[in-house]
C-alpha cells in the first residue's frame, strides 16, 4: 500500500508549477463569475438559432424574428 505515498517532488511538481496552477484556477473562477451574468438562456438561444447578418461596415446583427 505504498503506491499512494508519493511526495510532491516525486510526482514532478515544484513550487512554481503549483503556484501557476493555483493562479490560473483562481483566474478561471473570477472570470467565470464575471461573465456568467451575460450568459442568459434567451441571449444564447438567440445567437444559436438565428442566422447572423453582417452589415457592410462589418457589424454582425442577429435578427429577432425570421
Number of C-alpha atoms within 10 A of each C-alpha: 4 5 5 6 8 9 9 11 9 9 8 8 11 11 10 9 11 11 11 11 12 12 11 11 11 12 11 12 10 11 10 11 10 10 9 9 8 10 9 9 9 9 10 11 10 15 15 11 9 14 14 14 12 11 9 7 6 8 9 11 13 15 12 9 7 6
